[in-house]
């Protein structure tokens, strides 16, 4: 299963700055127990900085490498991953949204 990833330029800048990403680093998006989600009650998305290892799905957007480990792909069944910047929270927010035919998702 593949997951399409979309990252806004503002979210990418926030991730670079706040996580102090180095050249080999990536932002891992993962399913975590707890939090709030309409998709999988009792689970939500988390993000962390890491050097990816093992089987991952990865894409680069605006100079930031985003990865999802194969073990977390179940969360995205039929979903796309969007990471947008929320100016009210002053943070990048990952969301799983229903997969659909999109144009060039890298343009975010």
N, CA and C of each residue as an Amber inpcrd file, in Angstrom:
protein
   324
   0.8420000  -1.1730000   0.0000000   0.0000000   0.0000000   0.0000000
   0.8880000   1.2370000   0.0000000   0.5220000   2.1970000  -0.7850000
   1.2570000   3.4600000  -0.8340000   0.3970000   4.5530000  -0.2210000
   1.0350000   5.5520000   0.2940000   0.3250000   6.7090000   0.8180000
   0.8570000   7.9350000   0.0900000  -0.0440000   8.7590000  -0.4060000
   0.3690000  10.0190000  -1.0280000   0.5920000  11.0400000   0.0720000
   1.6570000  11.8070000  -0.0690000   2.0230000  12.7890000   0.9480000
   2.0250000  14.1760000   0.3370000   1.4420000  15.1140000   1.0370000
   1.4250000  16.5080000   0.6450000   1.8840000  17.3540000   1.8270000
   2.8290000  18.2590000   1.5880000   3.3760000  19.0990000   2.6510000
   3.3950000  20.5350000   2.1490000   2.8020000  21.4440000   2.9050000
   2.8270000  22.8520000   2.5030000   4.2240000  23.4230000   2.7220000
   4.5510000  24.4570000   1.9800000   5.8540000  25.1150000   2.1240000
   6.0250000  25.6630000   3.5390000   4.9460000  26.2100000   4.1030000
   5.0120000  26.7600000   5.4590000   5.2720000  25.6630000   6.4890000
   4.6300000  24.5110000   6.3110000   4.8570000  23.3880000   7.2290000
   6.2920000  22.8910000   7.1150000   6.8110000  22.8220000   5.8950000
   8.1940000  22.3790000   5.6900000   9.1710000  23.3230000   6.3910000
   8.9510000  24.6200000   6.2810000   9.8220000  25.5870000   6.9510000
   9.7630000  25.4190000   8.4660000   8.5620000  25.2240000   9.0000000
   8.4040000  25.0250000  10.4380000   9.1560000  23.7740000  10.8750000
   8.9970000  22.6690000  10.1420000   9.6700000  21.4150000  10.4900000
  11.1840000  21.5700000  10.4620000  11.7150000  22.2390000   9.4380000
  13.1670000  22.4600000   9.3550000  13.6650000  23.2340000  10.5700000
  12.9360000  24.2920000  10.9110000  13.3540000  25.1730000  11.9990000
  13.1930000  24.4970000  13.3680000  12.0320000  23.9640000  13.6450000
  11.7330000  23.4460000  14.9800000  12.4170000  22.1150000  15.2800000
  12.6110000  21.2810000  14.2620000  13.2480000  19.9860000  14.4860000
  14.7390000  20.0150000  14.1870000  15.2400000  21.1720000  13.7180000
  16.6630000  21.3210000  13.4140000  17.1450000  20.1540000  12.5490000
  16.4850000  19.9800000  11.4160000  16.7590000  18.8390000  10.5420000
  18.1220000  18.9420000   9.8850000  18.8820000  17.8640000   9.9630000
  20.1690000  17.7670000   9.2880000  20.0090000  17.0990000   7.9380000
  21.0960000  16.9740000   7.1790000  21.0080000  16.4430000   5.8170000
  20.5380000  14.9920000   5.7320000  20.7510000  14.1800000   6.7570000
  20.3190000  12.7770000   6.7310000  19.0230000  12.5350000   7.4920000
  18.4690000  13.5930000   8.0780000  17.2690000  13.4560000   8.8950000
  16.0100000  13.4160000   8.0430000  14.9870000  12.8400000   8.6240000
  13.6590000  12.8310000   8.0240000  12.6470000  13.0970000   9.1300000
  11.4450000  13.4320000   8.7290000  10.3390000  13.5630000   9.6630000
   9.5020000  12.2970000   9.5210000   9.4540000  11.5390000  10.5840000
   8.6460000  10.3170000  10.5810000   7.2370000  10.6760000  11.0370000
   6.2460000  10.2460000  10.2720000   4.8450000  10.3830000  10.6650000
   4.3840000   8.9880000  11.0640000   3.7820000   8.8810000  12.2460000
   3.4340000   7.5630000  12.7650000   2.0770000   7.5810000  13.4610000
   1.4720000   6.4030000  13.5330000   0.2250000   6.2250000  14.2730000
   0.5830000   6.0440000  15.7420000  -0.0860000   6.8030000  16.5940000
   0.1860000   6.6720000  18.0260000  -1.1160000   6.4100000  18.7720000
  -0.9940000   5.6960000  19.8630000  -2.1550000   5.4050000  20.6880000
  -2.5150000   6.6510000  21.4730000  -3.7760000   7.0370000  21.4310000
  -4.2430000   8.2180000  22.1340000  -4.4970000   9.3550000  21.1690000
  -5.0370000  10.4110000  21.6800000  -5.3650000  11.5470000  20.8370000
  -6.7420000  11.3850000  20.2240000  -7.0260000  12.2160000  19.2560000
  -8.3610000  12.2460000  18.6740000  -8.2880000  12.0970000  17.1680000
  -9.1110000  11.2130000  16.6360000  -9.1630000  10.9840000  15.2010000
 -10.5430000  10.4710000  14.8360000 -11.0990000  10.9990000  13.7550000
 -12.3670000  10.4780000  13.2460000 -12.1420000   9.2070000  12.4420000
 -10.9070000   8.9640000  12.0500000 -10.5850000   7.8370000  11.1820000
 -10.4100000   6.5570000  11.9900000  -9.5800000   6.6190000  13.0180000
  -9.2990000   5.4670000  13.8780000  -9.4380000   5.9210000  15.3320000
 -10.6310000   5.7650000  15.9180000 -10.8300000   6.2030000  17.3040000
  -9.7680000   5.6060000  18.2370000  -9.2470000   6.4610000  19.0990000
  -8.2230000   6.0340000  20.0430000  -6.8040000   6.1650000  19.5300000
  -6.6560000   6.5650000  18.2600000  -5.3360000   6.7560000  17.6660000
  -5.2640000   8.1410000  17.0360000  -4.0640000   8.6420000  16.8790000
  -3.8410000   9.9080000  16.1780000  -2.4590000   9.8510000  15.5330000
  -2.1100000  10.9090000  14.8290000  -0.8080000  10.9640000  14.1630000
   0.1960000  11.7250000  15.0040000   1.4160000  11.2450000  15.0220000
   2.5220000  11.9260000  15.6630000   3.6380000  12.1340000  14.6560000
   4.5880000  12.9830000  14.9920000   5.7430000  13.2380000  14.1270000
   6.9940000  13.2640000  14.9880000   8.0920000  12.7730000  14.4280000
   9.3760000  12.8210000  15.1180000  10.4940000  12.9350000  14.0940000
  11.6290000  13.4260000  14.5650000  12.8320000  13.5190000  13.7340000
  13.5930000  12.2110000  13.8580000  14.0460000  11.6690000  12.7360000
  14.8560000  10.4560000  12.7900000  15.6380000  10.2820000  11.4980000
  16.6290000   9.4240000  11.5790000  17.3260000   8.9580000  10.3790000
  16.6190000   7.6600000  10.0140000  15.8940000   7.6370000   8.8950000
  15.0810000   6.4620000   8.5860000  15.9100000   5.2000000   8.3850000
  15.3770000   4.1080000   8.9030000  15.9920000   2.7890000   8.7270000
  14.8700000   1.7770000   8.5550000  15.1510000   0.7290000   7.8540000
  14.1380000  -0.2940000   7.6430000  13.1710000   0.1010000   6.5470000
  12.1220000  -0.6960000   6.3660000  11.1710000  -0.4240000   5.2890000
  10.3290000   0.8170000   5.5720000  10.4570000   1.7870000   4.7100000
   9.6950000   3.0270000   4.8400000   9.1730000   3.4610000   3.4770000
   8.1110000   4.2570000   3.5250000   7.6420000   4.9820000   2.3540000
   8.0920000   6.4140000   2.5850000   8.8030000   7.0030000   1.6480000
   9.3550000   8.3420000   1.8650000   9.2010000   9.1950000   0.6180000
   8.9980000  10.4730000   0.8410000   8.9570000  11.4760000  -0.2190000
   9.6220000  12.7360000   0.3100000  10.1380000  13.5400000  -0.6050000
  10.7140000  14.8270000  -0.2170000   9.8210000  15.9460000  -0.7310000
   9.5390000  16.9000000   0.1650000   8.7090000  18.0540000  -0.1700000
   9.3690000  19.3040000   0.3840000   9.6310000  20.2560000  -0.4660000
  10.2060000  21.5420000  -0.0500000  11.4700000  21.3430000   0.7870000
  12.2830000  20.3520000   0.4150000  13.5420000  20.1140000   1.1050000
  13.4320000  19.3320000   2.4020000  12.2600000  18.7870000   2.6970000
  12.0670000  17.9930000   3.9130000  11.6600000  16.5840000   3.5000000
  12.3940000  15.6030000   4.0010000  12.0590000  14.2060000   3.7190000
  11.0400000  13.7380000   4.7550000   9.9060000  13.2430000   4.2650000
   8.8330000  12.7400000   5.1130000   8.7850000  11.2280000   4.9360000
   8.6820000  10.4760000   6.0350000   8.6220000   9.0180000   5.9040000
   7.5510000   8.4270000   6.8110000   7.0460000   7.2910000   6.3640000
   6.0990000   6.4920000   7.1360000   6.6340000   5.0670000   7.1130000
   6.8290000   4.4800000   8.2850000   7.2800000   3.0930000   8.3550000
   6.1540000   2.1780000   7.8930000   6.5300000   1.0680000   7.2970000
   5.5240000   0.1200000   6.8110000   4.5660000  -0.3050000   7.9180000
   5.0420000  -0.4070000   9.1420000   4.1920000  -0.8200000  10.2630000
   3.0800000   0.1860000  10.5530000   3.2160000   1.4260000  10.0740000
   2.2050000   2.4610000  10.3150000   1.2960000   2.6950000   9.1130000
   1.4980000   1.9770000   8.0310000   0.6960000   2.2060000   6.8250000
  -0.7770000   1.8570000   7.0100000  -1.1030000   0.9850000   7.9630000
  -2.5110000   0.6350000   8.1990000  -3.3490000   1.8770000   8.4750000
  -2.7560000   2.8690000   9.1400000  -3.4950000   4.0830000   9.4970000
  -3.9560000   4.8260000   8.2470000  -3.2090000   4.6950000   7.1680000
  -3.4680000   5.4620000   5.9500000  -4.2360000   4.6790000   4.8890000
  -4.8260000   3.5380000   5.2440000  -5.5780000   2.7480000   4.2730000
  -6.6990000   3.5980000   3.6770000  -6.5990000   3.8910000   2.3800000
  -7.5830000   4.7320000   1.7050000  -7.4300000   6.2130000   1.9930000
  -6.2960000   6.5970000   2.5680000  -6.0710000   7.9880000   2.9770000
  -4.8110000   8.5530000   2.3320000  -4.7650000   9.8720000   2.2510000
  -3.5720000  10.6170000   1.8810000  -3.0890000  11.3470000   3.1290000
  -1.8150000  11.6790000   3.1710000  -1.2350000  12.4200000   4.2930000
  -1.0280000  13.8690000   3.8830000  -1.6100000  14.7760000   4.6370000
  -1.3900000  16.2070000   4.4570000  -0.6850000  16.7310000   5.6990000
   0.3370000  17.5500000   5.5120000   0.9550000  18.2580000   6.6330000
   0.8710000  19.7340000   6.2940000   0.0960000  20.4580000   7.0830000
  -0.1210000  21.8880000   6.8820000   0.3850000  22.6440000   8.1060000
   0.6990000  23.9040000   7.9120000   1.0840000  24.7730000   9.0240000
  -0.1700000  25.4240000   9.5860000  -0.3380000  25.3760000  10.9020000
  -1.4510000  26.0340000  11.5830000  -0.9040000  27.2620000  12.2980000
  -1.2280000  28.4800000  11.8110000  -0.6710000  29.6860000  12.4240000
  -1.2050000  29.9460000  13.8340000  -2.3930000  29.4580000  14.1580000
  -2.9390000  29.6460000  15.5030000  -2.1480000  28.8120000  16.5060000
  -1.8760000  27.5720000  16.1570000  -1.0870000  26.6900000  17.0260000
   0.4120000  26.9070000  16.8720000   0.8180000  27.5860000  15.7920000
   2.2160000  27.7660000  15.4150000   2.9350000  26.4210000  15.3710000
   2.3630000  25.5060000  14.5730000   3.0020000  24.2080000  14.3890000
   2.5180000  23.5400000  13.1110000   3.2870000  22.5750000  12.6770000
   2.9040000  21.7500000  11.5350000   1.9740000  20.6570000  12.0490000
   0.8740000  20.4380000  11.3240000  -0.1510000  19.4950000  11.7680000
  -0.3570000  18.4240000  10.7010000  -0.1080000  17.1490000  11.0540000
  -0.3620000  16.0690000  10.0950000  -1.8250000  15.6450000  10.1390000
  -2.3800000  15.3520000   8.9680000  -3.7560000  14.8880000   8.8710000
  -3.8470000  13.7920000   7.8320000  -4.6670000  12.7960000   8.1010000
  -5.0050000  11.7860000   7.1010000  -6.3650000  12.1780000   6.5380000
  -6.4390000  12.3250000   5.2300000  -7.6860000  12.7130000   4.5720000
  -8.0180000  11.6710000   3.5100000  -9.3010000  11.4990000   3.2000000
  -9.6630000  10.4940000   2.1970000  -8.8960000  10.6860000   0.8960000
  -8.3680000   9.5810000   0.3910000  -7.6140000   9.6100000  -0.8680000
  -8.5640000   9.9520000  -2.0040000  -8.0800000  10.7600000  -2.9170000
  -8.8610000  11.1190000  -4.0880000  -7.9100000  11.5170000  -5.1910000
  -8.4440000  11.7140000  -6.3530000  -7.6100000  12.1310000  -7.4840000
  -7.2330000  13.5880000  -7.2820000  -5.9670000  13.8370000  -7.0540000
  -5.4550000  15.1970000  -6.8590000  -4.6190000  15.5860000  -8.0650000
  -4.4090000  16.8660000  -8.1960000  -3.4480000  17.3520000  -9.1770000
  -2.0600000  17.1090000  -8.6270000  -1.1300000  17.9470000  -8.9760000
   0.2410000  17.8070000  -8.4970000   0.2790000  18.1480000  -7.0140000
   0.3460000  17.1350000  -6.1620000   0.3250000  17.3560000  -4.7270000
   1.5920000  18.0180000  -4.2180000   2.6400000  18.0340000  -4.9810000
   3.8780000  18.6710000  -4.5280000   3.7920000  20.1960000  -4.5910000
   2.7310000  20.7120000  -5.1690000   2.6000000  22.1540000  -5.3120000
   2.1460000  22.8230000  -4.0280000   1.7800000  22.0580000  -3.0050000
   1.3240000  22.6520000  -1.7500000   2.3570000  23.5670000  -1.1500000
